[in-house]
Amino acid sequence: MTLPPIAIIGFAHSPNVEGTHGTTNGVEMLIPCFDKLYAELGITRTDIEFWCSGSSDYLAGRAFSFISAIDSIGAVPPINESHVEMDGAWALYEAWVKIATGEVDLALAYGFGKPTAGNADQTLALQTDPYTVAPLHPDARSLAALQARAGIDSGAWTEADMAEIGARTFGGSVDELLAADYVADPLRRHDIAPYTDAAAAVVIASERKARELVANPAFITGWDHRIDSPNFGARDLTVSPSTSLAADTAFGDSDRAVDVAEIHAPYSHQEIIVRKALGLPDSVRINPSGGALKGNSLFSAGLQRIGYAAHEILSGNAETAVAHATSGPLLQQNMVVTLSGRNSGGQN
């Protein structure tokens, strides 16, 4: 099925920091993002025809936490609004569908989270199997360490391969990073993204509206998201079939030698898994933004990857890009978005 051309035209995010004084509903983090987008695009709040947010009541510690975040928008006059209990990347998907239906021309999706306000590892453990895993309350880095060890033991990657990603992200040499102590064997500090508080927002528009507002719209050429089993013992943790399937759908017959790839990998070895699943050649620039490894901003990190990929096109630094977002433990759910500065005539 061919859909009408739709493009990402704006991106903003708050600093990814390991502690803020903002409230857990994200209002203080969101307002500067919205103001930046309004100013850059020359629009006002009332020009946005649809809003969609991504957040987590578990993370915020309150029911319907997204309602409080609407204070950053203002609900009078009334707004057309929706919400997903997922990373903001999935909120952007809903906004894309809304425009594809022809109901609106301009939408804004945002995601926010403040994991440093509580015990994020304990909260994330609640996402695991309630009978066999959750009672053990495994912290996320321990689960990731099991995944990393499985890959090393199978020969899929080495600790040096992981350190190369850490060196690219944080600086230093591979030898220096390998000399550091383990945090959760075989993971060292450079292999683990710290939890950070942040919000992000992306504006998406129909072709007509996009060309009115920006010079280089980042047209969406493909989009898909898939899910692997939540049962760790039922899947090979060293590969990501859902990412491969989503990539096959998103890329279609397109060349995978894109200019830029933004990969949502909170652990160094997960970048290796996702890059292989995406089928990217060595020529692709990986995570020029620094990636999620610099800061695991729960519920906005995936949206940031899409925003950064689009920004490369919007700013003229790239012609084509792919973005990846993940949700759930150990790359359980994966989304792939392909982008181009050229209007291909529609998306699949």
Summary of the structure (lengths in Angstrom):
residues: 348
radius of gyration: 19.3
end to end distance: 5.8
largest distance: 58.4
contacts: 1296
relative contact order: 0.19
helix: 40%
strand: 22%
